[in-house]
């Protein structure tokens, strides 16, 4: 069964992109601020990542963390970032805009799809925040978007696996259902068998100690919720390789 599934690895650094390719990933989704669920990476990160990998490069287009109801100014930022990602050699972009009532913002998403061409497009986990996912599925298909990233409207894919199987059946060959969130080397094969998906979105990270010799434990850079500052999280080629079912 090896290499039957297209594996997309969620990353936030050039080094993780290199590791993902080494592990056998088909493509990466490049983000910043994974602690907030991912935001748009810098132009420098996109450019240097593209220069260092040969596999597919997807770039998330999300101007901030939080909800997916964006202001007019944020919409302008998203449009500019799509054009910049295209210019820098991305193969695809990942985005999603909702209305206040939890429906898909068809008009503004359509504008982003048009700007993204000929890159591929993914509607990200904003889908999991929609009020009627079956209607959202049809709306997203009507926009010509290539795939939907979803945890099955639950916290993780293992919890949403039954609903993901329903989405795969309803979608047919009209759109790709890309499960993401909580998939690892221990459950991926069962998830694929239970849902019939052809692609999976994973992280496969490991913790690496910082190279700093001097450590000041009195000061930290984040807020009340903070990540360890003398520890780096990077994609692990061995873990990714173990997920090539």
C-alpha positions as CSV (number, residue, x, y, z in Angstrom):
1,X,0.0,0.0,0.0
2,X,3.0,2.3,0.2
3,X,2.8,5.7,-1.5
4,X,-0.9,5.4,-2.4
5,X,-1.8,8.5,-0.3
6,X,-0.8,12.1,-1.2
7,X,0.8,13.4,2.0
8,X,0.7,17.2,2.7
9,X,2.8,18.3,5.6
10,X,2.0,21.4,7.6
11,X,5.1,23.4,8.3
12,X,6.3,26.8,9.6
13,X,9.9,26.9,8.5
14,X,12.3,26.2,5.6
15,X,14.0,23.5,7.6
16,X,10.8,21.7,8.1
17,X,10.0,21.9,4.4
18,X,13.4,20.3,3.6
19,X,12.7,17.6,6.2
20,X,9.2,17.0,4.8
21,X,10.6,16.4,1.3
22,X,13.2,14.1,2.7
23,X,10.5,12.1,4.5
24,X,8.6,11.6,1.2
25,X,5.9,14.2,1.4
26,X,4.1,15.2,-1.8
27,X,3.8,18.8,-0.8
28,X,3.9,21.2,2.1
29,X,1.5,23.8,3.5
30,X,3.7,26.7,4.6
31,X,2.4,28.8,7.5
32,X,3.5,31.1,10.2
33,X,2.1,31.1,13.8
34,X,1.0,27.5,14.0
35,X,0.1,28.2,17.6
36,X,-2.8,30.3,16.2
37,X,-3.7,27.7,13.6
38,X,-1.5,29.2,10.9
39,X,-1.2,32.6,9.3
40,X,0.4,33.9,6.1
41,X,4.2,33.4,6.1
42,X,6.6,36.2,5.1
43,X,7.7,36.7,1.5
44,X,11.2,35.8,2.5
45,X,10.0,32.5,4.0
46,X,8.0,31.6,0.8
47,X,10.9,32.5,-1.5
48,X,13.6,30.6,0.4
49,X,11.3,27.6,0.9
50,X,10.6,27.5,-2.8
51,X,14.3,27.7,-3.5
52,X,15.1,24.7,-1.3
53,X,12.4,22.1,-2.1
54,X,11.2,20.5,-5.3
55,X,7.8,19.2,-4.0
56,X,4.6,21.1,-4.1
57,X,4.4,24.3,-2.1
58,X,1.0,25.5,-0.7
59,X,0.9,28.8,1.1
60,X,-1.8,29.7,3.7
61,X,-3.5,33.0,3.1
62,X,-4.8,34.1,6.5
63,X,-4.0,37.6,7.7
64,X,-4.6,36.8,11.4
65,X,-5.7,34.2,13.9
66,X,-9.2,34.0,15.2
67,X,-12.3,33.8,13.2
68,X,-12.8,33.8,9.4
69,X,-15.0,36.9,9.1
70,X,-12.6,39.4,7.5
71,X,-12.8,43.2,7.2
72,X,-12.4,44.9,3.8
73,X,-8.8,45.8,4.7
74,X,-8.0,42.2,5.6
75,X,-9.6,41.1,2.3
76,X,-7.3,43.5,0.5
77,X,-4.3,41.9,2.3
78,X,-5.4,38.4,1.3
79,X,-5.6,39.4,-2.4
80,X,-2.1,40.9,-2.3
81,X,-0.7,37.9,-0.5
82,X,-2.2,35.5,-3.1
83,X,-0.5,37.5,-5.9
84,X,2.8,37.6,-4.0
85,X,2.7,33.8,-3.3
86,X,2.1,33.2,-7.1
87,X,5.0,35.5,-8.0
88,X,7.3,33.7,-5.5
89,X,6.6,30.3,-7.1
90,X,3.9,28.7,-4.9
91,X,1.9,25.9,-6.4
92,X,-1.2,26.6,-4.5
93,X,-2.9,28.8,-1.8
94,X,-5.0,27.9,1.2
95,X,-7.8,30.2,2.3
96,X,-11.4,30.5,3.5
97,X,-13.8,33.3,4.2
98,X,-17.1,33.1,6.0
99,X,-20.1,35.4,6.6
100,X,-21.2,36.2,10.1
101,X,-24.0,33.6,9.9
102,X,-21.6,30.8,9.3
103,X,-22.1,30.5,5.6
104,X,-19.4,30.5,2.9
105,X,-18.7,34.0,1.6
106,X,-19.1,33.0,-2.0
107,X,-18.5,36.4,-3.6
108,X,-15.2,37.2,-1.9
109,X,-13.9,33.6,-2.1
110,X,-14.7,33.6,-5.8
111,X,-12.5,36.7,-6.1
112,X,-9.6,34.9,-4.4
113,X,-10.0,31.8,-6.6
114,X,-9.8,34.1,-9.7
115,X,-6.6,35.7,-8.5
116,X,-5.1,32.4,-7.6
117,X,-5.3,30.9,-11.0
118,X,-3.5,28.8,-12.3
119,X,-2.4,27.7,-8.8
120,X,-4.4,25.1,-7.0
121,X,-6.8,26.2,-4.2
122,X,-7.7,24.7,-0.8
123,X,-10.5,25.8,1.4
124,X,-9.0,25.5,4.9
125,X,-10.6,24.5,8.2
126,X,-12.9,27.6,8.1
127,X,-15.1,24.8,6.7
128,X,-15.2,23.3,10.2
129,X,-16.8,26.5,11.4
130,X,-19.7,26.6,9.0
131,X,-23.2,26.3,10.3
132,X,-24.4,23.9,7.6
133,X,-21.4,21.9,6.3
134,X,-23.4,20.1,3.6
135,X,-24.4,23.5,2.1
136,X,-20.9,24.7,2.6
137,X,-19.6,21.7,0.6
138,X,-21.8,22.5,-2.3
139,X,-20.9,26.2,-2.2
140,X,-17.2,25.5,-2.2
141,X,-17.6,23.0,-5.1
142,X,-19.5,25.7,-7.0
143,X,-16.5,28.0,-6.6
144,X,-14.2,25.6,-8.4
145,X,-11.9,25.1,-5.4
146,X,-9.8,22.0,-5.6
147,X,-10.0,20.6,-2.0
148,X,-11.4,21.1,1.5
149,X,-9.2,20.8,4.5
150,X,-11.3,19.5,7.4
151,X,-11.2,17.7,10.8
152,X,-14.8,16.7,10.2
153,X,-16.2,19.6,12.3
154,X,-14.6,18.1,15.4
155,X,-11.4,18.9,17.3
156,X,-9.5,16.2,15.5
157,X,-9.9,13.9,12.5
158,X,-10.2,10.7,14.7
159,X,-13.2,12.3,16.3
160,X,-14.7,13.5,13.0
161,X,-13.8,10.4,10.9
162,X,-17.5,9.3,10.4
163,X,-18.5,12.7,9.1
164,X,-15.4,12.9,6.9
165,X,-16.5,9.6,5.3
166,X,-19.9,11.1,4.6
167,X,-18.2,14.2,3.0
168,X,-16.1,11.9,0.8
169,X,-19.2,10.1,-0.4
170,X,-21.1,13.3,-1.1
171,X,-18.2,15.0,-2.8
172,X,-17.5,12.1,-5.2
173,X,-15.0,13.3,-7.8
174,X,-16.2,16.9,-7.6
175,X,-13.7,18.0,-5.0
176,X,-10.9,16.5,-2.8
177,X,-11.6,16.0,0.9
178,X,-8.3,16.5,2.8
179,X,-8.5,15.4,6.4
180,X,-6.2,17.3,8.8
181,X,-5.8,17.6,12.5
182,X,-4.6,14.8,14.8
183,X,-3.4,12.4,12.1
184,X,-0.2,10.6,12.9
185,X,1.8,7.4,12.1
186,X,-0.3,5.4,14.5
187,X,-3.8,6.2,13.1
188,X,-3.4,7.3,9.5
189,X,-4.0,3.8,8.0
190,X,-7.2,3.4,9.9
191,X,-8.4,6.9,8.9
192,X,-7.7,6.2,5.2
193,X,-9.5,2.9,5.4
194,X,-12.5,4.4,7.3
195,X,-12.9,7.4,5.0
196,X,-11.7,6.5,1.6
197,X,-9.6,9.7,1.3
198,X,-6.8,10.0,-1.2
199,X,-4.8,12.8,0.6
200,X,-3.9,13.5,4.2
201,X,-2.7,16.6,6.0
202,X,-0.2,15.9,8.8
203,X,2.5,17.6,10.8
204,X,4.8,14.9,12.1
205,X,6.9,17.2,14.2
206,X,9.5,16.6,16.8
207,X,11.1,18.9,19.5
208,X,14.7,20.0,19.1
209,X,16.6,21.8,21.8
210,X,17.7,25.3,21.1
211,X,21.4,25.9,20.4
212,X,21.5,28.7,22.9
213,X,24.1,28.3,25.7
214,X,23.0,31.2,27.8
215,X,19.4,30.9,29.0
216,X,17.4,33.6,30.8
217,X,14.3,31.9,32.4
218,X,13.0,35.2,33.9
219,X,12.0,36.7,30.5
220,X,9.7,35.3,27.8
221,X,8.5,36.8,24.6
222,X,4.9,35.6,24.5
223,X,1.7,36.3,26.5
224,X,0.2,34.2,29.2
225,X,-0.1,31.2,26.8
226,X,3.4,30.7,25.6
227,X,5.5,28.0,24.0
228,X,8.9,27.0,25.3
229,X,11.5,29.5,23.9
230,X,14.5,27.2,24.2
231,X,12.9,24.4,22.1
232,X,12.2,24.3,18.4
233,X,9.5,22.2,16.7
234,X,10.4,20.8,13.3
235,X,9.1,18.3,10.9
236,X,10.6,14.8,11.5
237,X,11.5,12.9,8.2
238,X,11.2,9.6,10.0
239,X,7.7,10.3,11.3
240,X,6.6,11.5,7.9
241,X,8.1,8.4,6.2
242,X,6.1,6.3,8.6
243,X,2.9,7.9,7.4
244,X,3.3,6.9,3.8
245,X,0.5,4.4,3.7
